[in-house]
Amino acid sequence: MPKPKLLLMADIDNVFDYPQATVDAHKLGDEDVQNIIDTIRLFLPKAKDHFSQNLISKQLSNDFKNFDFIRLKYPLPAAFNLREKKILINVSVWQKKDILNVSPNDIYASLIYGYICAYYTIKPLPKEDSAIILDYMTNVWIKLFAKKYGLIGSYVSEIPKFRFLINLHTLVSYFDVPQKLAYKNASNLAKTSADSFDIDLDQYDFYNTKDLIRSLSDSGVLFGISLHEFASMIIKYLGAVSLPMFEDGMRFMATMGGASIASTTLFSPTIPRYNVNLYERIIKILETMAR
């Protein structure tokens, strides 16, 4: 299951549990909703080769009855409302008063993001695909932080430990693997073990991203890194909307899906480029979801 709160976003709700009456107080007017539907209808032919095309076509055919379009003080483009089993698309994130001024790419990417949020709230990430996701995340971490902390220079020998800690966190946090078991799995992937560290890994809760950051600093792998410094780096290079992908599996998959639409203001174009082959394999997983 997704985490109830997102630490990196100041403990905001990750999944909503709102009665429809609460949602209705924030819903867009009928004209704005119709403008969104018309925008998607015009944009859809451009997505004919995208994994989401049939999925969004089905939603379009029933006027997006499974969606609520809202304006909410919430920093993410979408969330799933468990109580009503509906996807909430938060148009406030676009920072536009007039829906007609929102890019069709942004609207379409947000719909995909929201649908994936709903899907992986109800269903767990497939453990058989964990190696692909772990490998991709490790690539992102290395490319963002290795140079700054000297891991491609005199401290290159710390790379296996770096991989181990990222793999460990991802296994526990995204896939709910028990921490003790995750030690073994992370060891196999990173070619090092929990015994190679000078710190006691049992003193850290690797479900919690804050403890991952502490372990990276305390172990000397990324000596001195703080949660604030980590978050600032992600916001600088990937944008605030991408922060949750570093702590929650559902948000990770949603971000991958949103980033598959080119020319959006929400998702960084660098996300697919951290490892093109692995990113394309993750999109294949989403293709299976969309069938």
C-alpha positions as CSV (number, residue, x, y, z in Angstrom):
1,M,0.0,0.0,0.0
2,P,1.1,3.6,-0.6
3,K,2.4,5.6,2.4
4,P,-0.4,7.5,4.1
5,K,1.7,10.7,4.3
6,L,4.6,12.1,2.2
7,L,7.5,13.1,4.4
8,L,9.3,15.0,1.6
9,M,6.2,17.1,1.0
10,A,5.8,18.2,4.6
11,D,3.6,15.2,5.6
12,I,0.8,16.0,3.2
13,D,-1.8,13.2,2.5
14,N,-0.6,10.7,-0.1
15,V,-4.0,9.1,-0.5
16,F,-7.3,10.9,0.3
17,D,-10.3,9.7,2.2
18,Y,-12.8,12.5,1.5
19,P,-16.6,12.2,1.4
20,Q,-18.1,13.4,-1.9
21,A,-19.5,16.4,-0.2
22,T,-16.0,17.6,0.7
23,V,-14.8,17.1,-2.8
24,D,-17.8,18.8,-4.3
25,A,-16.9,22.0,-2.4
26,H,-13.6,22.2,-4.4
27,K,-14.9,21.0,-7.8
28,L,-14.6,23.0,-11.0
29,G,-17.7,24.4,-12.7
30,D,-19.3,22.5,-15.5
31,E,-17.9,24.9,-18.1
32,D,-14.3,24.3,-17.0
33,V,-14.8,20.6,-16.9
34,Q,-16.1,20.6,-20.4
35,N,-13.1,22.7,-21.5
36,I,-10.8,20.0,-20.1
37,I,-12.8,17.2,-21.8
38,D,-12.7,19.1,-25.1
39,T,-8.9,19.7,-24.8
40,I,-8.3,16.0,-24.2
41,R,-10.5,15.1,-27.2
42,L,-8.4,17.3,-29.4
43,F,-5.1,16.1,-27.9
44,L,-5.9,12.3,-28.0
45,P,-4.9,11.7,-31.7
46,K,-1.4,12.9,-30.8
47,A,-1.2,10.2,-28.2
48,K,-2.2,7.4,-30.6
49,D,1.1,5.5,-30.0
50,H,1.2,6.1,-26.3
51,F,0.4,3.3,-23.8
52,S,-2.4,5.4,-22.3
53,Q,-4.4,6.1,-25.5
54,N,-7.0,3.4,-25.1
55,L,-7.3,4.0,-21.4
56,I,-7.9,7.7,-21.8
57,S,-10.3,7.0,-24.7
58,K,-12.5,4.9,-22.4
59,Q,-12.5,7.6,-19.8
60,L,-13.4,10.2,-22.4
61,S,-16.3,8.1,-23.7
62,N,-17.9,8.3,-20.2
63,D,-17.1,12.0,-19.7
64,F,-14.5,11.1,-17.0
65,K,-17.0,9.9,-14.5
66,N,-14.2,8.3,-12.5
67,F,-12.5,11.7,-12.1
68,D,-13.2,14.8,-10.1
69,F,-11.5,18.0,-11.3
70,I,-10.8,20.2,-8.3
71,R,-8.9,23.3,-7.1
72,L,-7.2,22.4,-3.8
73,K,-4.3,23.7,-1.9
74,Y,-2.2,20.7,-2.6
75,P,1.2,20.6,-4.3
76,L,0.6,17.5,-6.5
77,P,-1.4,17.2,-9.7
78,A,-3.5,14.2,-8.6
79,A,-4.4,11.8,-5.9
80,F,-6.8,8.9,-5.4
81,N,-9.8,9.3,-3.2
82,L,-10.2,5.9,-1.5
83,R,-13.6,6.6,0.0
84,E,-15.3,7.5,-3.3
85,K,-13.0,5.4,-5.5
86,K,-12.4,8.4,-7.8
87,I,-9.3,10.1,-9.1
88,L,-8.8,13.7,-8.1
89,I,-7.1,16.0,-10.6
90,N,-5.9,19.1,-8.9
91,V,-5.9,22.0,-11.4
92,S,-4.4,24.4,-8.8
93,V,-1.0,22.9,-9.5
94,W,-1.0,24.5,-12.9
95,Q,-1.3,27.9,-11.4
96,K,-3.6,29.2,-14.1
97,K,-7.0,30.9,-13.4
98,D,-8.3,30.0,-16.8
99,I,-8.3,26.3,-17.8
100,L,-8.0,27.3,-21.4
101,N,-4.5,28.6,-20.6
102,V,-3.3,25.2,-19.4
103,S,-1.2,23.2,-21.8
104,P,-3.0,20.2,-23.3
105,N,0.2,18.2,-22.6
106,D,0.0,19.1,-18.9
107,I,-3.7,18.1,-18.7
108,Y,-3.1,14.8,-20.4
109,A,0.0,14.0,-18.3
110,S,-1.9,14.8,-15.1
111,L,-4.7,12.4,-16.1
112,I,-2.1,9.6,-16.7
113,Y,-0.4,10.5,-13.4
114,G,-3.8,10.3,-11.6
115,Y,-4.8,7.1,-13.1
116,I,-1.5,5.4,-12.1
117,C,-1.9,6.8,-8.6
118,A,-5.3,5.1,-8.4
119,Y,-4.1,1.8,-9.9
120,Y,-1.1,1.4,-7.6
121,T,-3.1,2.5,-4.6
122,I,-5.3,-0.5,-5.1
123,K,-2.7,-2.9,-6.4
124,P,0.9,-3.4,-5.1
125,L,3.9,-2.8,-7.3
126,P,4.8,-6.1,-9.0
127,K,7.8,-7.6,-7.0
128,E,9.0,-9.4,-10.1
129,D,9.8,-6.0,-11.6
130,S,11.6,-4.7,-8.6
131,A,15.1,-5.2,-10.1
132,I,14.3,-2.8,-13.0
133,I,13.0,-0.1,-10.6
134,L,15.9,-0.5,-8.2
135,D,18.4,-0.2,-11.0
136,Y,16.8,2.9,-12.4
137,M,16.6,4.6,-9.0
138,T,20.2,3.8,-8.3
139,N,21.1,5.4,-11.6
140,V,19.2,8.6,-10.7
141,W,20.9,8.8,-7.2
142,I,24.4,8.3,-8.6
143,K,24.0,10.8,-11.4
144,L,22.6,13.4,-8.9
145,F,24.9,12.9,-6.0
146,A,28.0,10.9,-6.8
147,K,30.1,13.7,-8.3
148,K,29.2,16.2,-5.6
149,Y,30.3,13.7,-2.9
150,G,33.4,12.5,-4.6
151,L,32.1,9.0,-5.5
152,I,33.4,9.2,-9.0
153,G,36.9,10.2,-7.7
154,S,38.9,9.1,-4.7
155,Y,35.9,7.6,-3.0
156,V,34.7,5.5,-6.0
157,S,35.0,2.4,-3.8
158,E,32.0,3.6,-1.8
159,I,29.7,3.1,-4.8
160,P,28.7,-0.5,-3.8
161,K,27.7,0.8,-0.4
162,F,25.7,3.6,-2.1
163,R,23.9,1.1,-4.2
164,F,23.2,-1.1,-1.2
165,L,21.6,1.7,0.8
166,I,19.4,2.9,-2.1
167,N,18.4,-0.7,-3.0
168,L,17.6,-1.4,0.7
169,H,15.4,1.7,1.0
170,T,13.6,1.0,-2.3
171,L,12.9,-2.6,-1.4
172,V,11.5,-1.7,2.0
173,S,9.7,1.5,1.1
174,Y,8.3,0.6,-2.3
175,F,7.8,-3.1,-2.1
176,D,7.2,-3.7,1.6
177,V,10.0,-6.2,1.8
178,P,10.9,-6.8,5.5
179,Q,14.1,-5.0,6.3
180,K,16.1,-8.1,7.4
181,L,15.1,-9.9,4.1
182,A,15.9,-6.7,2.2
183,Y,19.5,-6.8,3.5
184,K,20.1,-10.1,1.5
185,N,18.3,-8.8,-1.6
186,A,20.2,-5.5,-1.6
187,S,23.5,-7.4,-1.1
188,N,23.0,-9.5,-4.1
189,L,22.3,-6.5,-6.3
190,A,25.0,-4.2,-4.9
191,K,27.8,-6.8,-4.5
192,T,28.3,-5.8,-0.9
193,S,26.7,-6.6,2.4
194,A,25.3,-5.0,5.6
195,D,28.4,-6.2,7.4
196,S,30.6,-3.9,5.3
197,F,29.2,-0.8,7.1
198,D,30.7,0.7,10.2
199,I,27.2,1.7,11.4
200,D,24.5,-0.7,12.7
201,L,21.8,-0.7,9.9
202,D,19.3,-2.1,12.4
203,Q,19.2,1.3,14.1
204,Y,17.6,2.8,10.9
205,D,14.1,2.3,9.6
206,F,14.6,2.1,5.8
207,Y,10.8,2.5,5.2
208,N,11.4,6.1,6.2
209,T,13.3,8.3,3.7
210,K,14.6,10.5,6.6
211,D,16.4,7.4,8.0
212,L,17.9,6.7,4.5
213,I,19.4,10.2,4.4
214,R,20.7,9.7,7.9
215,S,22.3,6.4,7.0
216,L,24.0,7.9,3.9
217,S,25.5,10.6,6.0
218,D,26.4,8.5,9.1
219,S,28.0,5.8,7.0
220,G,30.2,8.3,5.2
221,V,28.8,7.4,1.8
222,L,27.3,10.9,1.3
223,F,28.9,12.4,4.4
224,G,27.1,15.4,5.7
225,I,24.0,15.2,3.5
226,S,20.9,16.4,5.2
227,L,17.2,16.0,4.3
228,H,17.0,19.6,3.4
229,E,20.0,19.4,1.1
230,F,18.6,16.2,-0.5
231,A,15.2,17.8,-1.2
232,S,16.7,21.0,-2.5
233,M,18.8,19.0,-5.0
234,I,15.7,17.1,-6.3
235,I,13.7,20.3,-6.6
236,K,16.5,22.0,-8.5
237,Y,17.0,19.2,-11.1
238,L,13.6,17.5,-11.2
239,G,11.0,19.8,-9.7
240,A,9.0,19.6,-6.5
241,V,6.4,17.3,-8.2
242,S,9.1,14.6,-8.4
243,L,10.0,14.6,-4.7
244,P,7.5,11.8,-3.8
245,M,9.0,9.4,-6.3
246,F,11.9,9.1,-3.9
247,E,9.8,7.8,-1.0
248,D,6.7,6.0,-2.4
249,G,6.4,3.4,-5.0
250,M,2.9,4.5,-6.2
251,R,4.2,8.1,-6.7
252,F,7.3,6.7,-8.4
253,M,5.3,4.9,-11.1
254,A,2.9,7.9,-11.5
255,T,5.9,10.2,-12.1
256,M,7.3,7.8,-14.6
257,G,4.0,7.8,-16.5
258,G,3.6,11.6,-16.3
259,A,7.1,12.1,-17.6
260,S,6.3,10.0,-20.7
261,I,4.4,13.0,-22.1
262,A,6.8,15.4,-23.7
263,S,6.8,19.2,-23.2
264,T,5.0,19.4,-19.8
265,T,5.7,22.0,-17.2
266,L,5.2,19.5,-14.3
267,F,7.6,16.6,-15.2
268,S,11.3,17.1,-15.9
269,P,12.4,16.0,-19.4
270,T,15.5,14.5,-17.8
271,I,13.5,11.8,-16.0
272,P,13.6,9.4,-19.0
273,R,17.2,10.3,-19.7
274,Y,18.8,9.0,-16.5
275,N,18.7,5.6,-18.1
276,V,16.8,5.3,-21.3
277,N,16.7,1.6,-21.5
278,L,15.5,1.1,-17.9
279,Y,13.0,3.9,-18.3
280,E,11.5,2.2,-21.4
281,R,11.3,-1.0,-19.4
282,I,9.3,0.8,-16.7
283,I,7.0,2.1,-19.3
284,K,6.5,-1.5,-20.5
285,I,5.2,-2.3,-17.0
286,L,2.8,0.6,-17.3
287,E,1.7,-0.7,-20.7
288,T,0.7,-3.9,-19.0
289,M,-1.2,-1.9,-16.3
290,A,-3.2,-0.1,-19.1
291,R,-4.5,-3.1,-20.8
